[in-house]
Amino acid sequence: MRKLPLHSGARGLDDDCAVLEVGGETLIITHDAMTQGTHFREDANMADVAWKLVATNLSDLAAKGAEPIGVLLGHSLGDGDARFLEGLNEALTALAVPLLGGDTVAPKGPRTLGLTAIGRATHNPVPPRSGARAGDAIYVTGQLGAAMLGFEGDPAYLNAFNRPLPLLAEGQALAPYVTAIMDVSDGLLLDAWRMAKASGASFKLDSTAIPVAAPHRLDECIRWGDDYQLLFTAGPATKLPVPASHIGTVEAADSPALYLDGKALSPEDGLGYSHTKPA
C-alpha cells in the first residue's frame, strides 16, 4: 500500500492515524476492523464486540493526544445485532463520542466490522510514532498481560479483554511532552520494534522494569497484546504528567534494532501478533 498515492497526512502509513490540516483545525483520523474468527469468537457477546470496536479505534486517537469528534460504523448484519447495538450505545455513551453515520451490509461469509474514528488534535505538532531520539527514556503506562488473563477467563481481568478503556486523557496530557508515542495493541515487543523502526533507532528494554499482570509469565505478557496501554519516549529529564514505568532507553543506531536484556530481537522471533509476515 505504501506504493499507492499517499497524502502527506498519512505519515507514510507508519503511524497510528492520519493527520490532516483542514480549515485551521488539525484532524486525526483512524480506521480499524474486527473479523469474526480472528478478533472475536462466533459465540462472543456482541455487546462486548461493539465496545471493543469503539475502544480500539479511540485508543489510536489517544496515541495522538486527540479529542474524539465522532465515529463512522461499517456493520455486517448477523446474529446478535440487538446486543451489538446495546454495546455500541454503552460505549458511545460512556466514552462520550457520537455516531456520525456509516453503512450496513449482509455478508455471505465471516462478519467484518469496521469503525472510523475522527478526532481533533489538542497539541501541535501532533506526536508521531517516529520521533524517538538517542538518549530518550522509554515508558509504558499500566500493566501488560491483563487482556491475556481476561481472555483466559480470569474474573479479575475480564474487562481488560472484553471492554478495554482507551487512555484518551492520558494521551492528551502526554502529547506536549513525548518525542514518540503509540498504543500497545499487538504486544509490547512488536510495537516497540515498530517504533524503533519508524524512528531509525535502537530500543533497549529491561525486562525487570516492565510492569506485567502475571510476573511468572512475563514473556507471554509482553508478546500477547490487546492491552491498549501507551508506549512512548521522552527526554530523560522530562517530568511526566501521568504515571508510567521507565522500561528502557533509546540509542543511536545505523539501522533499527530492539534489545531485551541485551539480547537482539527481530520480528522473525515472534514478537507479538501480526496480520502479515514481517516486512
C-alpha positions in Angstrom: 0.0 0.0 0.0 2.9 2.4 0.5 3.4 2.3 -3.3 0.0 3.9 -3.7 -0.5 7.7 -4.0 -0.4 8.8 -0.4 -1.5 12.0 1.2 1.2 13.7 3.3 -1.1 13.3 6.3 -0.9 9.5 6.0 2.6 9.8 7.5 3.9 7.1 5.2 1.4 4.6 6.8 3.9 4.3 9.6 1.7 5.9 12.3 -1.5 5.1 14.2 -3.5 7.8 12.4 -3.7 10.2 9.6 -3.1 13.8 10.5 -4.9 16.4 8.3 -4.8 20.2 8.4 -8.4 21.4 7.5 -9.5 25.0 7.9 -7.2 25.9 10.7 -8.1 22.6 12.6 -5.8 19.6 12.8 -7.9 16.4 12.4 -6.8 13.0 13.5 -8.4 10.0 11.6 -8.1 6.3 12.1 -9.8 3.1 10.9 -9.7 -0.4 12.4 -11.7 -3.5 11.6 -12.5 -6.7 13.5 -13.3 -10.0 11.8 -15.2 -13.0 13.2 -12.9 -15.9 13.9 -9.9 -13.6 14.2 -10.8 -10.9 16.6 -13.9 -12.3 18.2 -15.4 -15.8 18.5 -18.7 -16.8 16.9 -20.2 -17.1 20.4 -18.9 -13.8 21.6 -21.1 -11.4 23.4 -21.8 -8.9 20.6 -22.2 -6.1 23.1 -18.6 -6.6 24.2 -17.5 -6.7 20.5 -19.2 -3.4 19.9 -17.5 -1.8 22.9 -14.1 -3.1 21.8 -14.5 -1.9 18.3 -15.1 1.6 19.6 -12.4 1.5 22.2 -9.6 0.2 20.0 -10.2 3.0 17.5 -10.3 5.6 20.2 -7.0 4.1 21.6 -5.4 5.2 18.3 -6.7 8.7 18.8 -5.3 8.6 22.4 -1.9 7.9 21.0 -2.0 11.2 19.1 -3.3 13.2 22.1 -6.6 13.7 20.2 -10.1 14.6 21.4 -12.7 12.4 19.7 -15.3 14.1 17.5 -17.2 11.1 16.3 -17.2 7.7 14.6 -18.4 6.1 11.4 -19.5 2.4 11.6 -19.3 -0.3 8.9 -21.5 -3.1 10.2 -22.0 -6.7 8.9 -25.5 -7.8 9.8 -25.9 -11.1 11.6 -26.7 -12.9 14.9 -26.6 -10.7 18.0 -27.3 -7.4 16.3 -29.6 -6.3 19.1 -26.8 -7.0 21.6 -24.3 -5.2 19.3 -26.5 -2.1 19.4 -26.7 -2.2 23.2 -23.0 -2.4 23.5 -22.5 0.3 20.9 -24.8 2.6 22.8 -23.0 1.8 26.1 -19.6 2.5 24.5 -20.6 5.7 22.8 -22.2 7.0 25.9 -19.5 6.0 28.4 -16.7 7.3 26.2 -18.6 10.4 25.2 -18.3 10.0 21.4 -21.3 10.3 19.0 -22.1 8.3 15.9 -21.7 10.2 12.7 -23.1 7.6 10.3 -21.8 4.6 8.3 -23.1 1.6 6.4 -24.6 -1.9 6.9 -24.1 -5.0 4.7 -25.4 -8.6 4.7 -22.3 -10.8 4.4 -22.2 -14.3 2.9 -19.0 -15.2 4.7 -17.4 -14.3 8.1 -18.5 -11.0 9.5 -16.2 -8.0 9.4 -16.9 -4.9 11.5 -15.2 -1.6 10.8 -15.0 1.8 12.5 -13.5 5.1 11.5 -12.8 7.5 14.4 -12.3 11.2 13.9 -10.7 13.5 16.4 -9.1 16.9 16.7 -5.5 17.5 17.9 -5.1 19.0 21.4 -1.4 19.7 20.8 0.6 20.7 17.8 2.8 19.3 16.5 0.9 16.0 16.8 3.3 13.5 18.3 4.4 10.8 15.8 5.5 7.2 16.2 8.8 8.1 14.5 10.3 10.8 16.8 12.3 8.7 19.3 15.8 10.2 19.8 19.1 8.9 21.2 19.1 9.4 24.9 15.3 9.3 25.3 13.8 7.2 28.0 11.2 4.6 27.0 8.0 4.4 29.1 4.8 2.4 29.2 1.6 3.1 31.1 -0.3 0.5 33.2 0.2 -3.3 33.2 0.8 -5.6 30.3 -0.8 -9.0 30.0 -4.1 -8.1 31.6 -6.1 -8.7 28.4 -4.4 -12.2 28.1 -5.6 -13.1 31.5 -9.1 -11.8 30.7 -9.2 -13.9 27.5 -8.3 -16.9 29.6 -11.2 -16.3 31.9 -9.6 -14.7 35.0 -12.6 -12.9 36.5 -10.3 -10.1 37.8 -9.3 -9.2 34.2 -12.4 -9.9 32.1 -13.0 -6.3 31.3 -9.4 -5.8 30.3 -10.1 -8.1 27.3 -13.8 -7.5 26.7 -14.1 -3.8 27.4 -10.7 -2.0 27.4 -10.6 1.7 28.1 -8.8 4.0 25.7 -6.4 6.3 27.5 -7.7 9.5 26.0 -7.0 11.8 29.0 -3.5 10.3 29.4 -2.7 10.7 25.7 -3.8 14.4 25.7 -1.7 15.0 28.8 1.3 13.4 27.3 1.2 14.9 23.9 3.2 18.0 24.7 6.0 16.0 26.4 6.7 12.9 24.3 9.0 12.5 21.3 7.2 9.4 20.0 4.1 7.5 21.1 1.8 4.7 20.1 -0.7 2.4 21.7 0.2 -1.2 22.6 -2.2 -3.4 20.6 -0.1 -6.2 19.2 2.3 -6.8 22.1 4.9 -4.6 23.7 7.9 -6.2 21.9 6.4 -6.0 18.4 5.1 -2.4 19.0 8.5 -1.3 20.4 10.1 -2.8 17.3 7.7 -0.8 15.1 8.5 2.4 17.0 12.3 1.7 16.8 11.9 1.0 13.0 9.9 4.2 12.4 12.4 6.2 14.4 15.5 4.6 12.9 16.8 4.0 16.4 17.8 1.2 18.8 15.5 0.4 21.7 17.0 -1.3 24.7 14.4 -2.7 27.1 14.9 -4.0 30.7 12.5 -6.9 31.5 12.8 -6.3 35.2 11.3 -2.8 34.8 8.3 -3.9 32.6 5.0 -3.9 34.6 3.1 -7.1 33.9 -0.1 -8.6 35.4 1.5 -12.1 35.7 5.2 -11.8 36.6 5.7 -15.6 36.3 4.5 -15.3 32.6 6.4 -12.2 31.7 7.4 -13.4 28.2 3.7 -14.1 27.3 2.6 -10.8 28.8 4.9 -8.7 26.6 4.0 -10.6 23.4 0.3 -11.2 23.7 -1.1 -7.7 23.1 -4.6 -6.3 23.3 -3.6 -4.1 26.3 -4.1 -0.7 24.7 -1.6 0.9 27.1 0.6 3.8 25.8 4.2 3.2 24.8 6.2 6.4 24.5 9.6 8.1 24.6 10.6 11.3 26.3 13.7 13.2 27.3 15.3 11.6 30.4 14.7 14.7 32.5 11.1 15.1 31.5 8.6 15.3 34.3 5.7 13.2 33.2 2.1 14.3 33.8 0.8 10.7 34.1 2.1 7.6 35.9 4.3 5.4 33.7 7.1 2.9 34.0 10.6 3.6 32.7 11.4 0.4 30.8 14.4 1.2 28.7 16.4 3.7 26.7 16.8 4.8 23.1 20.2 4.7 21.5 21.5 5.8 18.1 21.9 3.0 15.5 22.9 2.6 11.9 19.8 0.5 11.5 16.7 0.0 13.7 17.1 -2.6 16.5 15.4 -4.0 19.5 17.1 -5.5 22.5 15.6 -7.2 25.6 18.1 -7.5 28.5 20.9 -7.1 25.9 19.6 -9.8 23.5 18.8 -8.6 20.0 15.3 -9.4 18.8 13.6 -9.2 15.4 10.1 -9.7 14.1 11.1 -13.2 12.9 11.3 -14.1 16.7 7.5 -13.8 17.0 7.5 -10.6 18.9 3.7 -10.3 19.0 0.5 -10.5 16.9 0.9 -9.6 13.3 -1.6 -10.0 10.4 1.2 -10.2 7.9 4.7 -11.6 7.6 7.4 -9.3 8.9 8.5 -6.7 6.4 
